[in-house]
Amino acid sequence: MRKMPFFILLLILFFQSCSFLEDTDELVYMEYDGAYLPIYSRGNKDSDVVILWTHGGPGSSGMYYGDIDEISSLHNDYHIIYWDQLSSGGSMGNPDKDDFTVENFSNQLDGVVNIVNNRYKPKKLYLLGHSWGGYLVSYYLADSVEHQENFEGLILLNPILDIPRALTTSIEDVDKYAKDKISIGEEVDFWKDALDWYSENLTDTGILIGENIATHYDFIEETGGMLKKRDRNDELEFELGIKMALFSPFHFYNYYSNQSNIRTYLQIEDASLDNVKHNGDQTLSNITIRTLFIAGEDDKIASIKMSEDWEGQFGSTVQFKDYSDCAHAAFLDRPEMFLDDIRGFAK
């Protein structure tokens, strides 16, 4: 095996020690059952308002969200705390597969909330969740009235609040889209291959599990149901991919190995907060704090019909925002509306 020249090694060490977190004023870790979860403090520390941002995925990263220009515009207004969940982003450790439960992730969120309150002592604290993160924060609040007492409000961005329903509906949407494309003679080979893939990978109950869900999301992206501004997403993947590889304080492969673990082991096949379907104690009707709910009309992961159903199940009045020409990432597809609505709500 050839040895790496010493000066190249020095350059790699230099690059990995700088730049990616240059706008992060503090990085701390929370230890939880042998895992280490990073918490990133960014933005205006003089602000009375702190937003605790919970990423989606599962398996994304708070570090990723905080480096998106359409989101970092809020750093002038707010002190924003991002964090990485178990086996996500820059988190470290060797968790057991039995650790990947919603209850366990909710307990981790509770630990982060305690750290934020004790370390930063916010006058007004808002809890935000995007996509899967929307489910996690809603579960956390629905689980305990005491949890809700920590927050001025809840912000949900394209949340998935009934995961089995969302998965089944999105599979049906891709199937219809593929057949429509084939019928008009567009991208016929691609969509025939897609339908073959679904036939081979759907379970007997008609769902997908494990890493097959990530492939399903790739097909959703091809339909335009993930992002309307796909060119912008390609730019971000290129820019942030380089940063993750060269400028991250973490091992460059950590992000990708984490994604594989969480997509394989996270137990969310039956995760639902629907007031009718859910058999446990955590339902949307338990959430009584102010809520801003942002949905996209073209979202094929959390469809607008589902979002409208969920909005009516909360135990409080919800400010429901229905964005046209918007899929599963409101902050990228409709950034001006997103920024206006956040600033109007969190104050």
Buried (B, 14 or more C-beta within 10 A) or exposed (E): EEEEEEEEEEEEEEBBEEBBBEEBEEBEBBEBEEBBBBBBBBBBEEBEBBBBBBBBBBBBBBBBBBBBEBBBBBBEBBBBBBBBBBBBBBBBBEBEEEBBBBEBBBBBBBBBBEBBBEEBEBEBBBBBBBBBBBBBBBBBBBBBEEBBEBBBBBBBBBBBBBBBBBBBBBBEBBBEBBEEBBEEEEBEEEBBEBBEBBEEBBEEEEBBBBEBBBBBBEBBBBBBBBBBBBEBBEEBEEEBEEBBBBBBBBEBEBBEEBBBBBBEBBBBBEBBBBBEEBEEEBBBBBBBBBBBBBBBBBBBBBBBEBBEBBBEBBBBEBBBBBBEEBBBBBBBBBBEBBBEBBBEBBE
